[in-house]
Each structure stands twice: as C-alpha cells, then as structure tokens.
C-alpha cells in the first residue's frame, strides 16, 4: 500500500437512482437529523449509524490478516480495490454512502449496496473512493468510513489523539463545496452522551474541491460544530472518534473522488 502524491488524474462520473436515510452534519448550512436519528450511515461492517441507513459496503469487510500489523498514519489508499480501510491493530472499518432520503434523489453507490472503488485514482494510483448524485433537498448526502467496528458490526471509538488532523487527495466533476466531518463519542448516539435530536452536530470543516486532483488537510484544532448539539462539546474528542465523512450540503449536484486518506502525525 502507498500514499500517492502530486499528479492529476481522470474523474469517474456516474449517477444511479435511489434513496436512503440521513447523516446529520454540516458546517452551518442546514439543521441535521430530520428523522431524529444522528451520526453517519452504517459502515460496511453492518452497524447502522446513529443517523443513517445501512452503509454501502461489505458485511464487516476488512483487509486480510489474522494478526493486523501496527497502525500507520495511512487510513486507506484504495489500492486493494475493496470497501475496507487498511486494517491494523485497533483499526478496522469500511466505506459507506448515505443520503437524506429524498425520494427523487439519485446516488451511486446506493446506501446498503456494495461500495466498490473506481479506477483511476490519484495518479499513479489505480483506485479511488467515489460517490455521485443529486436531488437531496433536505440534508444532502455523501460517503465515509468507520474507524473501529466490532465483529458484530457495532461502532466503537477509535483513539486518534496521537494525530493532529486528516489529509487526503480529492477532485470533483465540477467545483463542489463539501464538509469533512468526524462523528465522535459526544456527537454520535453510539457514544451515549447526546440523545435524540441533540445528536449529530459533529465537528467538521468546509472545503472547496476543484476539478483537478489536489491535496487537502484539516486539522483537529480547527474543527467546529454548528453549535446546536446537546450537550455542546467544546472540542473534538479525538480519543473516541467513530467515523470520517465527506458530506455535501442539500440540493448539491455532486460527483466526488477521494484517495490516499491519512492522519496527520
């Protein structure tokens, strides 16, 4: 596996009809969690996220190996061509998609369907994560991955406190504003801290994607919620992070590629 850098690639574009349920987070453009859910869609491990439908991916898929190696900063370079992030000690999860359930909305891959990386990725990478769609008029849509799934599919917190942030490569078919969100113990219902409509106000940061491959970095210290969550935490709980999500706002036409996702040491 390798972390790719610095060269432009080609964009994959495809949209299929369908709908699912919602993630609940933005960076100030909308109120999440219209269905009194929260968090992200279920990861491919089969856990239903506190705010979403079953995520697209395999059931508990993970990179092979009875004894996972020690973790590095690299989360996934997609080069194994499956929905699982790179498995290591204490880190196992899979990619998923989600949307707000608008019946006329279209998305590929659909929530609950297999999440298959597309080709090409960030050059010279062979694969990248891809999501495309339009028509989600209430809360938007996106893709993401869980960081620590139990064998039965329940989401567990991952200790990312040794890292300072997240970096990744991305491009879009047209300039697109996205939010990079981090559901944690305080904002995801799985954590047992927030409750009901008070859940889902995750820490995140908005970014503008361009049509060419570019590297983006978000630092944990710069993340913020919208402020409506109950209780309202003052900072990301980096020692108990559940997921990483790439989210588009409501009424956005989106076609995104993401590759070479890694923590910032």
N, C-alpha and C positions, 0 to 999 in steps of 0.2 A: 504494500500500500504506500502511496506517496502523496504529499501535499503539493499540488501543482501551483505554479506562479506565472504571471506576467504575459500571457499571449492571448489574443482574441480567438473566439470560436464561432460556430454557427448556432442558430437558435432553432429549437424544436417548437412547433406550434400545432396544437390540436385541441378541439373542444367537443365534448360529448354531453348530451342532455342528461339531467338528473338533479337530485337534491338530497340533502342530508339534514343535520342539525348544526347548532351553532357553537362556535368558540365565543368567548366573551372578552375581548380586549381591544383597545385601540390606543391612540395617543391623543385623545381629545376630540375626535370627530363624531363619536356616537356613544350611546349607552349600551353596554353589552348585556348578555344574558336575558333575552326577552322571554325565554321559556323557563325561568327560574332554575337554570342549570348553571354551569360555570366551567372555566378552565379550557382545556383543549379536547379535541376529539380523542377517541380511544386510540392507543397505539396499536401497532400490528401485533402486539402481544396479547390482544384480546381484552384489555381493560377498557371499559367505557369511561371516557374522560368525564370529569365532573360537569363539563359543559359541552358535550358534543356527541355525535353519533359514533358508531364504531369506525375506527380509522381504516384507511386503505392500507393493506399490507398483509403479511402472512401471520399465522397464529403463533405468536411467540418466537418469530424468526430471529435467529442470531447467528453470528459468524461461528463456524465450527471450531471445536477445540474443547476437550473435557476440562483442561486447566487453562483458563484465559491468561494471557500474558499481563504484565503490569501495564497500567494505563499510560498513554502519552497524551499530548495536547490535541492530537488529531481525533476528531469525532467520527468523521466519515468522508471518504473521497469517492464513494460510489463505485469504485472500480471492480468490486465483486459482482456488480450487476443485480444485487438483491435489495430488499427493503430494509435489511438490518443495518444499524450503525455498526461501527467497528467494536467488536466485543473485547473487553478487557476486564481485569479484576474490579468488581464493583460497578461496572457499566454495561448494561445490556438493554437495547430498545430497538424500535423500528419506526419507519416513516409512516405517516398517515395523512389523510386530507380531511377537510371539514368545510361546511358552509352553513348559512343561516336558515336553510330550509325553504327559501323562496321557490315555489313550485315551478315557476317559469325559468328559473336559473339553470345554467348549464355549467358543467365542470368535468374535467378529466385529470386524473382518475377520480371516479366517484368515491365518496366515503364508503368504507366497507369492502371495496374492491381491491384486488392486488395492486400494490404500489410497485411499479417497475421502472427503474431508472431508464432514461433515454440517452441516445447517442447522437452527436458527440457531446462531450463535456467541455470544460475549460481546457483548451489545447495545451498539452497533448493528451489530456485525459479522454478516456473512451466513453464515460458515462457522467450524467448529472441528474439531480432530482428535478422534476418538472411538475408544474401544476398550471392549468389554464381554465378559463371560464368567464362568465359574465352573468348579469341579471340578478345578482343577490342584493336586494334593495333595502334590507333592514340592518344587517350586521356584517355583511361581507363574507369572505372565505379565505382559504389558504391551505398551507401544508406545514408539517412539523414532525418532530420525532421525540419519543420519550427517552429518558436517560437511564432509568433503572426500573425494569419490570420484574415482578416476582414470577416464579414459574407458573402460577395460576393466572397471571395477567394483571394483577393489581399493581397500581403505580406506587413506587417507593421513591423517597427523596434521594437525590444524588449530591454528594458533597463536592461542590465546585469552588469551595473557598480558597483553594490553593491557586486559583486562576483570577486574572484581572478583568477578563471580558471574553468576547467572541469575535472571530474573524472568519470571513468566507468570501468566495467569489460568486458573482451573480450577474445576470443580464435579463432583459425583458424585450418582448417583441416591439413594444412602444414604451416611452418613458412612463414609469409607474412608481407611485409612492406606496411604500409598504411599511409595516411595523414589525420589528423583531422583538418578540415577547418571551418572557421567562416565567411561566407559572411556577410558583413556589409554595412552601408549606402554608404561608399566610393568605395567599390569594386563590389557591385551588382547594375545592371542597375536600379533596383527598387528605389534606393536612389537618382537618378537624378544627381549624382556628376560625375561619369565616363560616357563615351559614347562609343558606338561601340566596336571596338577591344581593347580599353583601359580598358574595364570592365573584371572582372573575376579573377584578380590577388589577391585572398583572403589571409588573414592571416591564417597561419596554422603551424602544426608541424608534422614531420615524426616520426612514431613509428614502432617497430618491434613486431608483435604479435607472441606468441608461441602457441603450440598445447594444452596447459593446461590453464584453467581459471587463469587470472591474472588481477590485478587492475592497471590501467594506469591513469596518471594525466598529464594534460597540463595546464600550467599557461599562462594567457593572456600576461603577461610581456615578455614571451619568444617566442611569435609567430612572424612569419615574412612572408612577401610575397616573390615572386620570384624577384620582382623589375621591371617588365616590364609594370605594370599598369599605366594608365594616367587618372588623376594625381596620383602621387605616395605618398600615405599617409605614415606617419612615425610610426603609431601605430594603433592597432585595435580600432575602435570606439565602445567600449563596451556598450555605451549608446544607440546604434542603431544597434543591431545585428539581422540578419534575420533568420539564419539557423545554424545548426550544421551538418557537413557531414563527413562520413567515406569513404575515397576515395582510390582506388587502381590505381597504375600507368599503363601505356599502357603495353599490352602483358603480363599481370599478370593473372595467374590462381588463383582464389580466392574463398574461402568458409569461411565466417566470421560469428561469433555470437557476439552480443553486448548486455549487460544487465546493469541494475542499473546505469543509467546515471544521474549525479547530478552536479550542480555547486559546486565549492569550495568556501566556505564563505571567 
